[in-house]
């Protein structure tokens, strides 16, 4: 007998995996560099969601630490890419 | 009863993140894509963390989940703002049916003063 909670977990995991595939298409076909950086940002949000669902499904509270560390690293990466785009590519455009 | 609330929260979070990724794929413009991806994604991951908080009901897990939710709510809009600003400055093309661009008049002035 599968309970309602397990059905919810399975449907959520399937939806999240399909979401990662959809954003991966955008990461591959994205016309410009900021498109790809935004897609990487959303992929990191999706990976954090998948880790949270996995932590709920296996009753291991320790995985929630990974979510915090992943959020920190992703924020640093996005800020670094934004600075790179604004400074480097902006100067090349003017020349 | 608690399990049912947790399951509904997980399902809502997964649906919101799915809508976010669908918007990432289908929207015609970088700024619309970021509008779809960041806001719905933040709400989705926060709902899933809220469900983890309800499911474990231990004080350490509750603290971790609240810290993670606060961190997502602070950092994702800041990252999206910086990325959108940089993308506007290197003249990423807008959608062809865009009606109004209110930043354009200030942006030209700023570029002149920057040179």
N, CA and C atoms of all chains as a GROMACS GRO file, in nm:
protein
  630
    1UNK      N    1   0.085  -0.120   0.000
    1UNK     CA    2   0.000   0.000   0.000
    1UNK      C    3   0.089   0.125   0.000
    2UNK      N    4   0.082   0.200  -0.108
    2UNK     CA    5   0.160   0.323  -0.118
    2UNK      C    6   0.077   0.439  -0.065
    3UNK      N    7   0.134   0.514   0.027
    3UNK     CA    8   0.057   0.622   0.088
    3UNK      C    9   0.060   0.746  -0.002
    4UNK      N   10  -0.023   0.843   0.036
    4UNK     CA   11  -0.034   0.967  -0.041
    4UNK      C   12   0.099   1.042  -0.042
    5UNK      N   13   0.171   1.034   0.072
    5UNK     CA   14   0.298   1.105   0.085
    5UNK      C   15   0.401   1.052  -0.015
    6UNK      N   16   0.405   0.918  -0.032
    6UNK     CA   17   0.502   0.862  -0.125
    6UNK      C   18   0.467   0.896  -0.270
    7UNK      N   19   0.338   0.901  -0.300
    7UNK     CA   20   0.297   0.941  -0.434
    7UNK      C   21   0.342   1.084  -0.462
    8UNK      N   22   0.325   1.171  -0.361
    8UNK     CA   23   0.368   1.310  -0.378
    8UNK      C   24   0.519   1.317  -0.401
    9UNK      N   25   0.595   1.237  -0.325
    9UNK     CA   26   0.741   1.238  -0.342
    9UNK      C   27   0.781   1.193  -0.482
   10UNK      N   28   0.716   1.087  -0.530
   10UNK     CA   29   0.754   1.036  -0.663
   10UNK      C   30   0.720   1.137  -0.772
   11UNK      N   31   0.599   1.197  -0.764
   11UNK     CA   32   0.560   1.295  -0.865
   11UNK      C   33   0.653   1.416  -0.862
   12UNK      N   34   0.690   1.460  -0.739
   12UNK     CA   35   0.778   1.577  -0.728
   12UNK      C   36   0.915   1.547  -0.787
   13UNK      N   37   0.968   1.428  -0.760
   13UNK     CA   38   1.100   1.393  -0.815
   13UNK      C   39   1.095   1.388  -0.967
   14UNK      N   40   0.986   1.331  -1.021
   14UNK     CA   41   0.976   1.324  -1.168
   14UNK      C   42   0.966   1.463  -1.229
   15UNK      N   43   0.885   1.552  -1.166
   15UNK     CA   44   0.872   1.689  -1.218
   15UNK      C   45   1.005   1.762  -1.214
   16UNK      N   46   1.081   1.741  -1.105
   16UNK     CA   47   1.209   1.813  -1.093
   16UNK      C   48   1.308   1.764  -1.196
   17UNK      N   49   1.309   1.633  -1.223
   17UNK     CA   50   1.404   1.582  -1.323
   17UNK      C   51   1.368   1.633  -1.462
   18UNK      N   52   1.236   1.638  -1.494
   18UNK     CA   53   1.196   1.694  -1.623
   18UNK      C   54   1.234   1.841  -1.632
   19UNK      N   55   1.224   1.913  -1.519
   19UNK     CA   56   1.261   2.055  -1.519
   19UNK      C   57   1.409   2.073  -1.548
   20UNK      N   58   1.493   1.986  -1.488
   20UNK     CA   59   1.636   1.997  -1.515
   20UNK      C   60   1.664   1.974  -1.663
   21UNK      N   61   1.594   1.880  -1.724
   21UNK     CA   62   1.616   1.855  -1.867
   21UNK      C   63   1.574   1.976  -1.951
   22UNK      N   64   1.459   2.039  -1.914
   22UNK     CA   65   1.414   2.156  -1.990
   22UNK      C   66   1.514   2.270  -1.982
   23UNK      N   67   1.566   2.296  -1.860
   23UNK     CA   68   1.660   2.407  -1.847
   23UNK      C   69   1.792   2.372  -1.914
   24UNK      N   70   1.826   2.243  -1.918
   24UNK     CA   71   1.949   2.202  -1.987
   24UNK      C   72   1.940   2.233  -2.136
   25UNK      N   73   1.820   2.221  -2.194
   25UNK     CA   74   1.803   2.259  -2.336
   25UNK      C   75   1.833   2.408  -2.353
   26UNK      N   76   1.781   2.490  -2.259
   26UNK     CA   77   1.808   2.634  -2.268
   26UNK      C   78   1.957   2.661  -2.250
   27UNK      N   79   2.023   2.584  -2.164
   27UNK     CA   80   2.167   2.603  -2.145
   27UNK      C   81   2.243   2.570  -2.273
   28UNK      N   82   2.196   2.472  -2.349
   28UNK     CA   83   2.266   2.435  -2.472
   28UNK      C   84   2.237   2.532  -2.585
   29UNK      N   85   2.110   2.576  -2.602
   29UNK     CA   86   2.077   2.658  -2.718
   29UNK      C   87   2.078   2.806  -2.689
   30UNK      N   88   2.106   2.846  -2.563
   30UNK     CA   89   2.095   2.987  -2.527
   30UNK      C   90   2.177   3.075  -2.618
   31UNK      N   91   2.117   3.179  -2.679
   31UNK     CA   92   2.189   3.254  -2.783
   31UNK      C   93   2.308   3.332  -2.728
   32UNK      N   94   2.297   3.385  -2.608
   32UNK     CA   95   2.405   3.468  -2.555
   32UNK      C   96   2.456   3.412  -2.423
   33UNK      N   97   2.566   3.472  -2.373
   33UNK     CA   98   2.623   3.425  -2.248
   33UNK      C   99   2.533   3.450  -2.126
   34UNK      N  100   2.466   3.566  -2.112
   34UNK     CA  101   2.378   3.583  -1.996
   34UNK      C  102   2.264   3.482  -1.991
   35UNK      N  103   2.216   3.436  -2.108
   35UNK     CA  104   2.115   3.330  -2.108
   35UNK      C  105   2.167   3.205  -2.039
   36UNK      N  106   2.290   3.169  -2.073
   36UNK     CA  107   2.346   3.047  -2.013
   36UNK      C  108   2.370   3.063  -1.864
   37UNK      N  109   2.413   3.183  -1.824
   37UNK     CA  110   2.437   3.204  -1.680
   37UNK      C  111   2.305   3.198  -1.604
   38UNK      N  112   2.198   3.256  -1.660
   38UNK     CA  113   2.067   3.249  -1.594
   38UNK      C  114   2.019   3.105  -1.587
   39UNK      N  115   2.046   3.027  -1.695
   39UNK     CA  116   2.005   2.886  -1.693
   39UNK      C  117   2.082   2.808  -1.586
   40UNK      N  118   2.212   2.841  -1.568
   40UNK     CA  119   2.289   2.773  -1.463
   40UNK      C  120   2.234   2.808  -1.325
   41UNK      N  121   2.190   2.933  -1.309
   41UNK     CA  122   2.132   2.974  -1.182
   41UNK      C  123   2.008   2.892  -1.150
   42UNK      N  124   1.920   2.879  -1.251
   42UNK     CA  125   1.796   2.802  -1.228
   42UNK      C  126   1.828   2.655  -1.206
   43UNK      N  127   1.933   2.604  -1.275
   43UNK     CA  128   1.970   2.463  -1.253
   43UNK      C  129   2.017   2.441  -1.110
   44UNK      N  130   2.089   2.539  -1.055
   44UNK     CA  131   2.133   2.522  -0.916
   44UNK      C  132   2.014   2.524  -0.820
   45UNK      N  133   1.913   2.608  -0.849
   45UNK     CA  134   1.792   2.606  -0.767
   45UNK      C  135   1.725   2.469  -0.774
   46UNK      N  136   1.721   2.413  -0.896
   46UNK     CA  137   1.658   2.282  -0.913
   46UNK      C  138   1.736   2.173  -0.840
   47UNK      N  139   1.870   2.182  -0.843
   47UNK     CA  140   1.949   2.081  -0.772
   47UNK      C  141   1.927   2.092  -0.622
   48UNK      N  142   1.915   2.216  -0.571
   48UNK     CA  143   1.884   2.233  -0.429
   48UNK      C  144   1.749   2.171  -0.396
   49UNK      N  145   1.649   2.188  -0.484
   49UNK     CA  146   1.518   2.127  -0.460
   49UNK      C  147   1.528   1.975  -0.461
   50UNK      N  148   1.608   1.920  -0.554
   50UNK     CA  149   1.620   1.774  -0.562
   50UNK      C  150   1.686   1.720  -0.436
   51UNK      N  151   1.789   1.791  -0.386
   51UNK     CA  152   1.856   1.745  -0.264
   51UNK      C  153   1.759   1.752  -0.146
   52UNK      N  154   1.673   1.855  -0.141
   52UNK     CA  155   1.576   1.864  -0.032
   52UNK      C  156   1.476   1.749  -0.038
   53UNK      N  157   1.428   1.719  -0.158
   53UNK     CA  158   1.332   1.608  -0.172
   53UNK      C  159   1.398   1.476  -0.134
   54UNK      N  160   1.526   1.460  -0.172
   54UNK     CA  161   1.598   1.338  -0.136
   54UNK      C  162   1.617   1.327   0.015
   55UNK      N  163   1.644   1.442   0.076
   55UNK     CA  164   1.660   1.443   0.221
   55UNK      C  165   1.531   1.406   0.293
   56UNK      N  166   1.417   1.451   0.238
   56UNK     CA  167   1.289   1.414   0.298
   56UNK      C  168   1.262   1.265   0.276
   57UNK      N  169   1.295   1.215   0.155
   57UNK     CA  170   1.261   1.077   0.122
   57UNK      C  171   1.345   0.978   0.202
   58UNK      N  172   1.471   1.013   0.231
   58UNK     CA  173   1.557   0.918   0.304
   58UNK      C  174   1.567   0.949   0.452
   59UNK      N  175   1.498   1.053   0.502
   59UNK     CA  176   1.502   1.090   0.644
   59UNK      C  177   1.642   1.118   0.693
   60UNK      N  178   1.724   1.176   0.609
   60UNK     CA  179   1.858   1.217   0.650
   60UNK      C  180   1.862   1.369   0.654
   61UNK      N  181   1.863   1.426   0.774
   61UNK     CA  182   1.859   1.572   0.783
   61UNK      C  183   1.992   1.636   0.746
   62UNK      N  184   2.096   1.554   0.734
   62UNK     CA  185   2.230   1.609   0.709
   62UNK      C  186   2.241   1.671   0.569
   63UNK      N  187   2.157   1.623   0.475
   63UNK     CA  188   2.168   1.674   0.338
   63UNK      C  189   2.128   1.820   0.327
   64UNK      N  190   2.058   1.873   0.428
   64UNK     CA  191   2.018   2.013   0.418
   64UNK      C  192   2.137   2.108   0.429
   65UNK      N  193   2.248   2.059   0.489
   65UNK     CA  194   2.370   2.141   0.490
   65UNK      C  195   2.420   2.166   0.348
   66UNK      N  196   2.406   2.063   0.263
   66UNK     CA  197   2.454   2.078   0.126
   66UNK      C  198   2.377   2.186   0.054
   67UNK      N  199   2.247   2.199   0.086
   67UNK     CA  200   2.165   2.301   0.020
   67UNK      C  201   2.218   2.440   0.052
   68UNK      N  202   2.255   2.463   0.180
   68UNK     CA  203   2.306   2.595   0.218
   68UNK      C  204   2.439   2.622   0.147
   69UNK      N  205   2.529   2.522   0.144
   69UNK     CA  206   2.658   2.542   0.079
   69UNK      C  207   2.640   2.566  -0.070
   70UNK      N  208   2.546   2.493  -0.132
   70UNK     CA  209   2.522   2.510  -0.276
   70UNK      C  210   2.468   2.649  -0.307
   71UNK      N  211   2.380   2.700  -0.221
   71UNK     CA  212   2.327   2.835  -0.243
   71UNK      C  213   2.439   2.938  -0.237
   72UNK      N  214   2.530   2.922  -0.140
   72UNK     CA  215   2.643   3.015  -0.126
   72UNK      C  216   2.730   3.013  -0.250
   73UNK      N  217   2.770   2.894  -0.295
   73UNK     CA  218   2.861   2.884  -0.408
   73UNK      C  219   2.796   2.937  -0.535
   74UNK      N  220   2.666   2.909  -0.552
   74UNK     CA  221   2.598   2.955  -0.672
   74UNK      C  222   2.589   3.107  -0.677
   75UNK      N  223   2.563   3.166  -0.560
   75UNK     CA  224   2.555   3.313  -0.556
   75UNK      C  225   2.689   3.374  -0.595
   76UNK      N  226   2.798   3.318  -0.542
   76UNK     CA  227   2.930   3.371  -0.579
   76UNK      C  228   2.956   3.356  -0.728
   77UNK      N  229   2.918   3.242  -0.784
   77UNK     CA  230   2.939   3.220  -0.927
   77UNK      C  231   2.861   3.316  -1.013
   78UNK      N  232   2.733   3.340  -0.976
   78UNK     CA  233   2.652   3.431  -1.055
   78UNK      C  234   2.706   3.574  -1.049
   79UNK      N  235   2.747   3.616  -0.930
   79UNK     CA  236   2.800   3.752  -0.916
   79UNK      C  237   2.929   3.767  -0.995
   80UNK      N  238   3.016   3.663  -0.992
   80UNK     CA  239   3.141   3.671  -1.066
   80UNK      C  240   3.114   3.677  -1.216
   81UNK      N  241   3.017   3.597  -1.265
   81UNK     CA  242   2.986   3.601  -1.407
   81UNK      C  243   2.927   3.735  -1.446
   82UNK      N  244   2.843   3.795  -1.359
   82UNK     CA  245   2.784   3.924  -1.392
   82UNK      C  246   2.891   4.032  -1.400
   83UNK      N  247   2.987   4.029  -1.307
   83UNK     CA  248   3.096   4.126  -1.312
   83UNK      C  249   3.180   4.107  -1.437
   84UNK      N  250   3.205   3.981  -1.472
   84UNK     CA  251   3.283   3.953  -1.593
   84UNK      C  252   3.214   4.006  -1.717
   85UNK      N  253   3.082   3.980  -1.727
   85UNK     CA  254   3.008   4.024  -1.846
   85UNK      C  255   3.008   4.176  -1.854
   86UNK      N  256   2.984   4.242  -1.739
   86UNK     CA  257   2.972   4.386  -1.742
   86UNK      C  258   3.105   4.454  -1.775
   87UNK      N  259   3.214   4.407  -1.718
   87UNK     CA  260   3.341   4.477  -1.737
   87UNK      C  261   3.414   4.434  -1.864
   88UNK      N  262   3.435   4.303  -1.881
   88UNK     CA  263   3.515   4.258  -1.995
   88UNK      C  264   3.441   4.279  -2.127
   89UNK      N  265   3.321   4.222  -2.137
   89UNK     CA  266   3.251   4.228  -2.266
   89UNK      C  267   3.207   4.369  -2.298
   90UNK      N  268   3.176   4.451  -2.198
   90UNK     CA  269   3.137   4.589  -2.225
   90UNK      C  270   3.251   4.668  -2.286
   91UNK      N  271   3.375   4.648  -2.239
   91UNK     CA  272   3.489   4.721  -2.295
   91UNK      C  273   3.519   4.676  -2.437
   92UNK      N  274   3.504   4.545  -2.462
   92UNK     CA  275   3.531   4.499  -2.598
   92UNK      C  276   3.431   4.556  -2.697
   93UNK      N  277   3.308   4.580  -2.650
   93UNK     CA  278   3.205   4.632  -2.739
   93UNK      C  279   3.238   4.775  -2.781
   94UNK      N  280   3.299   4.852  -2.689
   94UNK     CA  281   3.326   4.991  -2.721
   94UNK      C  282   3.439   5.007  -2.821
   95UNK      N  283   3.534   4.914  -2.822
   95UNK     CA  284   3.654   4.933  -2.905
   95UNK      C  285   3.630   4.908  -3.052
   96UNK      N  286  -0.212   1.322   0.902
   96UNK     CA  287  -0.250   1.460   0.868
   96UNK      C  288  -0.126   1.543   0.835
   97UNK      N  289  -0.023   1.528   0.918
   97UNK     CA  290   0.100   1.604   0.893
   97UNK      C  291   0.164   1.560   0.762
   98UNK      N  292   0.158   1.428   0.736
   98UNK     CA  293   0.213   1.377   0.612
   98UNK      C  294   0.143   1.435   0.491
   99UNK      N  295   0.012   1.454   0.502
   99UNK     CA  296  -0.063   1.506   0.388
   99UNK      C  297  -0.023   1.650   0.360
  100UNK      N  298  -0.005   1.730   0.467
  100UNK     CA  299   0.037   1.870   0.447
  100UNK      C  300   0.176   1.874   0.384
  101UNK      N  301   0.267   1.786   0.433
  101UNK     CA  302   0.402   1.782   0.375
  101UNK      C  303   0.398   1.744   0.228
  102UNK      N  304   0.316   1.644   0.193
  102UNK     CA  305   0.308   1.602   0.054
  102UNK      C  306   0.253   1.711  -0.035
  103UNK      N  307   0.151   1.785   0.015
  103UNK     CA  308   0.095   1.892  -0.067
  103UNK      C  309   0.197   2.003  -0.087
  104UNK      N  310   0.277   2.033   0.019
  104UNK     CA  311   0.379   2.138   0.004
  104UNK      C  312   0.487   2.097  -0.096
  105UNK      N  313   0.529   1.969  -0.088
  105UNK     CA  314   0.631   1.922  -0.184
  105UNK      C  315   0.578   1.930  -0.326
  106UNK      N  316   0.453   1.889  -0.342
  106UNK     CA  317   0.393   1.890  -0.477
  106UNK      C  318   0.382   2.033  -0.530
  107UNK      N  319   0.340   2.127  -0.443
  107UNK     CA  320   0.330   2.267  -0.486
  107UNK      C  321   0.467   2.322  -0.524
  108UNK      N  322   0.569   2.289  -0.443
  108UNK     CA  323   0.704   2.337  -0.475
  108UNK      C  324   0.754   2.281  -0.605
  109UNK      N  325   0.729   2.152  -0.629
  109UNK     CA  326   0.776   2.092  -0.755
  109UNK      C  327   0.702   2.153  -0.874
  110UNK      N  328   0.572   2.183  -0.857
  110UNK     CA  329   0.498   2.242  -0.969
  110UNK      C  330   0.549   2.382  -0.998
  111UNK      N  331   0.581   2.460  -0.892
  111UNK     CA  332   0.632   2.595  -0.916
  111UNK      C  333   0.768   2.591  -0.984
  112UNK      N  334   0.856   2.498  -0.942
  112UNK     CA  335   0.986   2.493  -1.008
  112UNK      C  336   0.971   2.444  -1.152
  113UNK      N  337   0.873   2.357  -1.176
  113UNK     CA  338   0.849   2.313  -1.314
  113UNK      C  339   0.803   2.429  -1.401
  114UNK      N  340   0.714   2.515  -1.345
  114UNK     CA  341   0.670   2.633  -1.420
  114UNK      C  342   0.788   2.725  -1.448
  115UNK      N  343   0.879   2.737  -1.349
  115UNK     CA  344   0.997   2.822  -1.368
  115UNK      C  345   1.083   2.771  -1.483
  116UNK      N  346   1.105   2.638  -1.488
  116UNK     CA  347   1.192   2.587  -1.594
  116UNK      C  348   1.122   2.592  -1.729
  117UNK      N  349   0.989   2.577  -1.727
  117UNK     CA  350   0.913   2.592  -1.854
  117UNK      C  351   0.925   2.734  -1.906
  118UNK      N  352   0.917   2.832  -1.815
  118UNK     CA  353   0.936   2.970  -1.857
  118UNK      C  354   1.076   2.995  -1.906
  119UNK      N  355   1.176   2.933  -1.843
  119UNK     CA  356   1.314   2.945  -1.890
  119UNK      C  357   1.327   2.897  -2.033
  120UNK      N  358   1.253   2.792  -2.066
  120UNK     CA  359   1.267   2.738  -2.202
  120UNK      C  360   1.185   2.816  -2.304
  121UNK      N  361   1.065   2.863  -2.267
  121UNK     CA  362   0.970   2.910  -2.367
  121UNK      C  363   0.967   3.060  -2.387
  122UNK      N  364   1.015   3.138  -2.289
  122UNK     CA  365   1.003   3.283  -2.301
  122UNK      C  366   1.094   3.338  -2.411
  123UNK      N  367   1.056   3.446  -2.480
  123UNK     CA  368   1.131   3.488  -2.599
  123UNK      C  369   1.252   3.576  -2.571
  124UNK      N  370   1.276   3.617  -2.447
  124UNK     CA  371   1.368   3.726  -2.420
  124UNK      C  372   1.447   3.691  -2.294
  125UNK      N  373   1.569   3.742  -2.282
  125UNK     CA  374   1.649   3.711  -2.163
  125UNK      C  375   1.583   3.762  -2.036
  126UNK      N  376   1.528   3.884  -2.041
  126UNK     CA  377   1.474   3.942  -1.918
  126UNK      C  378   1.345   3.873  -1.878
  127UNK      N  379   1.264   3.833  -1.976
  127UNK     CA  380   1.143   3.755  -1.943
  127UNK      C  381   1.182   3.619  -1.887
  128UNK      N  382   1.288   3.559  -1.943
  128UNK     CA  383   1.333   3.430  -1.891
  128UNK      C  384   1.378   3.441  -1.746
  129UNK      N  385   1.453   3.547  -1.716
  129UNK     CA  386   1.496   3.563  -1.577
  129UNK      C  387   1.378   3.593  -1.487
  130UNK      N  388   1.281   3.669  -1.538
  130UNK     CA  389   1.160   3.697  -1.461
  130UNK      C  390   1.087   3.567  -1.426
  131UNK      N  391   1.079   3.475  -1.523
  131UNK     CA  392   1.010   3.349  -1.496
  131UNK      C  393   1.093   3.261  -1.404
  132UNK      N  394   1.223   3.251  -1.432
  132UNK     CA  395   1.303   3.151  -1.362
  132UNK      C  396   1.332   3.185  -1.218
  133UNK      N  397   1.368   3.312  -1.189
  133UNK     CA  398   1.413   3.340  -1.053
  133UNK      C  399   1.298   3.344  -0.954
  134UNK      N  400   1.186   3.408  -0.991
  134UNK     CA  401   1.082   3.426  -0.890
  134UNK      C  402   1.011   3.295  -0.859
  135UNK      N  403   0.968   3.223  -0.964
  135UNK     CA  404   0.898   3.097  -0.938
  135UNK      C  405   0.993   2.994  -0.879
  136UNK      N  406   1.121   2.997  -0.919
  136UNK     CA  407   1.216   2.902  -0.862
  136UNK      C  408   1.239   2.926  -0.714
  137UNK      N  409   1.248   3.053  -0.674
  137UNK     CA  410   1.266   3.084  -0.532
  137UNK      C  411   1.148   3.035  -0.450
  138UNK      N  412   1.027   3.061  -0.502
  138UNK     CA  413   0.907   3.017  -0.429
  138UNK      C  414   0.904   2.865  -0.418
  139UNK      N  415   0.942   2.796  -0.527
  139UNK     CA  416   0.935   2.650  -0.524
  139UNK      C  417   1.032   2.588  -0.425
  140UNK      N  418   1.158   2.635  -0.427
  140UNK     CA  419   1.255   2.575  -0.337
  140UNK      C  420   1.222   2.611  -0.192
  141UNK      N  421   1.162   2.729  -0.170
  141UNK     CA  422   1.123   2.764  -0.034
  141UNK      C  423   1.010   2.675   0.015
  142UNK      N  424   0.915   2.642  -0.072
  142UNK     CA  425   0.806   2.553  -0.031
  142UNK      C  426   0.860   2.415   0.003
  143UNK      N  427   0.957   2.365  -0.076
  143UNK     CA  428   1.011   2.232  -0.049
  143UNK      C  429   1.088   2.231   0.083
  144UNK      N  430   1.164   2.340   0.110
  144UNK     CA  431   1.236   2.346   0.237
  144UNK      C  432   1.139   2.357   0.355
  145UNK      N  433   1.027   2.429   0.334
  145UNK     CA  434   0.924   2.439   0.438
  145UNK      C  435   0.866   2.301   0.468
  146UNK      N  436   0.848   2.222   0.363
  146UNK     CA  437   0.797   2.087   0.383
  146UNK      C  438   0.898   2.001   0.460
  147UNK      N  439   1.029   2.018   0.432
  147UNK     CA  440   1.130   1.945   0.508
  147UNK      C  441   1.127   1.985   0.655
  148UNK      N  442   1.104   2.115   0.678
  148UNK     CA  443   1.095   2.166   0.815
  148UNK      C  444   0.979   2.101   0.889
  149UNK      N  445   0.864   2.087   0.821
  149UNK     CA  446   0.748   2.026   0.886
  149UNK      C  447   0.768   1.877   0.905
  150UNK      N  448   0.841   1.814   0.810
  150UNK     CA  449   0.853   1.668   0.813
  150UNK      C  450   0.943   1.623   0.928
  151UNK      N  451   1.056   1.690   0.948
  151UNK     CA  452   1.149   1.644   1.051
  151UNK      C  453   1.106   1.688   1.189
  152UNK      N  454   1.063   1.814   1.204
  152UNK     CA  455   1.018   1.870   1.332
  152UNK      C  456   1.123   1.860   1.442
  153UNK      N  457   1.251   1.881   1.405
  153UNK     CA  458   1.357   1.891   1.504
  153UNK      C  459   1.407   2.034   1.500
  154UNK      N  460   1.460   2.082   1.610
  154UNK     CA  461   1.496   2.225   1.616
  154UNK      C  462   1.615   2.254   1.525
  155UNK      N  463   1.708   2.158   1.511
  155UNK     CA  464   1.825   2.184   1.427
  155UNK      C  465   1.785   2.192   1.280
  156UNK      N  466   1.696   2.101   1.238
  156UNK     CA  467   1.652   2.103   1.099
  156UNK      C  468   1.571   2.229   1.071
  157UNK      N  469   1.489   2.271   1.167
  157UNK     CA  470   1.410   2.392   1.148
  157UNK      C  471   1.501   2.513   1.129
  158UNK      N  472   1.607   2.519   1.212
  158UNK     CA  473   1.700   2.632   1.198
  158UNK      C  474   1.768   2.631   1.063
  159UNK      N  475   1.814   2.512   1.022
  159UNK     CA  476   1.882   2.502   0.893
  159UNK      C  477   1.789   2.543   0.778
  160UNK      N  478   1.665   2.496   0.784
  160UNK     CA  479   1.572   2.527   0.675
  160UNK      C  480   1.540   2.675   0.671
  161UNK      N  481   1.523   2.738   0.790
  161UNK     CA  482   1.494   2.882   0.791
  161UNK      C  483   1.613   2.960   0.736
  162UNK      N  484   1.735   2.917   0.774
  162UNK     CA  485   1.855   2.985   0.722
  162UNK      C  486   1.862   2.970   0.571
  163UNK      N  487   1.834   2.849   0.522
  163UNK     CA  488   1.842   2.827   0.377
  163UNK      C  489   1.736   2.911   0.304
  164UNK      N  490   1.613   2.919   0.359
  164UNK     CA  491   1.508   2.996   0.293
  164UNK      C  492   1.545   3.145   0.290
  165UNK      N  493   1.594   3.196   0.404
  165UNK     CA  494   1.635   3.336   0.408
  165UNK      C  495   1.747   3.363   0.308
  166UNK      N  496   1.841   3.268   0.301
  166UNK     CA  497   1.953   3.286   0.210
  166UNK      C  498   1.907   3.289   0.065
  167UNK      N  499   1.814   3.197   0.030
  167UNK     CA  500   1.762   3.199  -0.107
  167UNK      C  501   1.688   3.329  -0.135
  168UNK      N  502   1.608   3.374  -0.040
  168UNK     CA  503   1.531   3.496  -0.064
  168UNK      C  504   1.620   3.618  -0.075
  169UNK      N  505   1.739   3.615  -0.012
  169UNK     CA  506   1.827   3.731  -0.024
  169UNK      C  507   1.912   3.722  -0.150
  170UNK      N  508   1.974   3.605  -0.175
  170UNK     CA  509   2.079   3.601  -0.276
  170UNK      C  510   2.026   3.588  -0.419
  171UNK      N  511   1.917   3.516  -0.442
  171UNK     CA  512   1.874   3.495  -0.580
  171UNK      C  513   1.829   3.625  -0.647
  172UNK      N  514   1.751   3.713  -0.580
  172UNK     CA  515   1.720   3.840  -0.646
  172UNK      C  516   1.843   3.927  -0.669
  173UNK      N  517   1.942   3.924  -0.577
  173UNK     CA  518   2.063   4.006  -0.598
  173UNK      C  519   2.139   3.957  -0.720
  174UNK      N  520   2.153   3.823  -0.733
  174UNK     CA  521   2.224   3.769  -0.849
  174UNK      C  522   2.151   3.799  -0.979
  175UNK      N  523   2.017   3.789  -0.976
  175UNK     CA  524   1.941   3.817  -1.098
  175UNK      C  525   1.950   3.964  -1.134
  176UNK      N  526   1.950   4.051  -1.033
  176UNK     CA  527   1.961   4.195  -1.060
  176UNK      C  528   2.096   4.226  -1.123
  177UNK      N  529   2.204   4.170  -1.070
  177UNK     CA  530   2.336   4.200  -1.125
  177UNK      C  531   2.349   4.146  -1.267
  178UNK      N  532   2.295   4.026  -1.289
  178UNK     CA  533   2.304   3.966  -1.423
  178UNK      C  534   2.222   4.046  -1.525
  179UNK      N  535   2.102   4.090  -1.485
  179UNK     CA  536   2.020   4.168  -1.577
  179UNK      C  537   2.082   4.303  -1.608
  180UNK      N  538   2.143   4.364  -1.508
  180UNK     CA  539   2.211   4.493  -1.529
  180UNK      C  540   2.327   4.476  -1.627
  181UNK      N  541   2.409   4.372  -1.606
  181UNK     CA  542   2.521   4.349  -1.696
  181UNK      C  543   2.472   4.318  -1.837
  182UNK      N  544   2.363   4.240  -1.848
  182UNK     CA  545   2.312   4.206  -1.980
  182UNK      C  546   2.256   4.328  -2.050
  183UNK      N  547   2.194   4.420  -1.975
  183UNK     CA  548   2.143   4.542  -2.038
  183UNK      C  549   2.258   4.630  -2.085
  184UNK      N  550   2.367   4.632  -2.009
  184UNK     CA  551   2.478   4.720  -2.046
  184UNK      C  552   2.552   4.671  -2.169
  185UNK      N  553   2.553   4.542  -2.196
  185UNK     CA  554   2.620   4.497  -2.318
  185UNK      C  555   2.522   4.484  -2.434
  186UNK      N  556   2.404   4.549  -2.421
  186UNK     CA  557   2.306   4.560  -2.529
  186UNK      C  558   2.254   4.425  -2.578
  187UNK      N  559   2.209   4.344  -2.485
  187UNK     CA  560   2.135   4.223  -2.524
  187UNK      C  561   2.004   4.267  -2.590
  188UNK      N  562   1.970   4.212  -2.708
  188UNK     CA  563   1.848   4.258  -2.776
  188UNK      C  564   1.722   4.223  -2.699
  189UNK      N  565   1.628   4.319  -2.695
  189UNK     CA  566   1.498   4.293  -2.633
  189UNK      C  567   1.409   4.219  -2.730
  190UNK      N  568   1.292   4.178  -2.681
  190UNK     CA  569   1.195   4.112  -2.769
  190UNK      C  570   1.145   4.213  -2.872
  191UNK      N  571   1.112   4.165  -2.993
  191UNK     CA  572   1.080   4.260  -3.100
  191UNK      C  573   0.947   4.331  -3.076
  192UNK      N  574   0.860   4.276  -2.993
  192UNK     CA  575   0.732   4.341  -2.966
  192UNK      C  576   0.733   4.418  -2.835
  193UNK      N  577   0.851   4.450  -2.783
  193UNK     CA  578   0.856   4.525  -2.658
  193UNK      C  579   0.799   4.664  -2.677
  194UNK      N  580   0.711   4.707  -2.584
  194UNK     CA  581   0.641   4.834  -2.602
  194UNK      C  582   0.723   4.949  -2.546
  195UNK      N  583   0.770   4.938  -2.423
  195UNK     CA  584   0.835   5.052  -2.358
  195UNK      C  585   0.966   5.004  -2.294
  196UNK      N  586   1.070   5.090  -2.300
  196UNK     CA  587   1.198   5.062  -2.238
  196UNK      C  588   1.237   5.186  -2.159
  197UNK      N  589   1.201   5.187  -2.032
  197UNK     CA  590   1.214   5.310  -1.954
  197UNK      C  591   1.357   5.341  -1.913
  198UNK      N  592   1.446   5.242  -1.921
  198UNK     CA  593   1.584   5.265  -1.876
  198UNK      C  594   1.667   5.333  -1.984
  199UNK      N  595   1.619   5.328  -2.110
  199UNK     CA  596   1.705   5.366  -2.222
  199UNK      C  597   1.750   5.512  -2.214
  200UNK      N  598   1.663   5.605  -2.176
  200UNK     CA  599   1.702   5.746  -2.172
  200UNK      C  600   1.810   5.771  -2.067
  201UNK      N  601   1.795   5.708  -1.950
  201UNK     CA  602   1.897   5.726  -1.847
  201UNK      C  603   2.026   5.658  -1.885
  202UNK      N  604   2.015   5.546  -1.958
  202UNK     CA  605   2.133   5.467  -1.990
  202UNK      C  606   2.225   5.541  -2.084
  203UNK      N  607   2.172   5.610  -2.185
  203UNK     CA  608   2.256   5.685  -2.278
  203UNK      C  609   2.332   5.796  -2.207
  204UNK      N  610   2.261   5.864  -2.119
  204UNK     CA  611   2.325   5.971  -2.044
  204UNK      C  612   2.439   5.918  -1.959
  205UNK      N  613   2.414   5.803  -1.897
  205UNK     CA  614   2.517   5.746  -1.809
  205UNK      C  615   2.639   5.702  -1.888
  206UNK      N  616   2.616   5.645  -2.008
  206UNK     CA  617   2.728   5.599  -2.088
  206UNK      C  618   2.813   5.717  -2.133
  207UNK      N  619   2.747   5.832  -2.161
  207UNK     CA  620   2.825   5.950  -2.201
  207UNK      C  621   2.910   6.001  -2.084
  208UNK      N  622   2.850   6.000  -1.969
  208UNK     CA  623   2.924   6.051  -1.854
  208UNK      C  624   3.032   5.954  -1.811
  209UNK      N  625   3.015   5.827  -1.847
  209UNK     CA  626   3.116   5.729  -1.808
  209UNK      C  627   3.239   5.740  -1.897
  210UNK      N  628   3.222   5.787  -2.021
  210UNK     CA  629   3.336   5.792  -2.112
  210UNK      C  630   3.432   5.906  -2.080
   0.00000   0.00000   0.00000
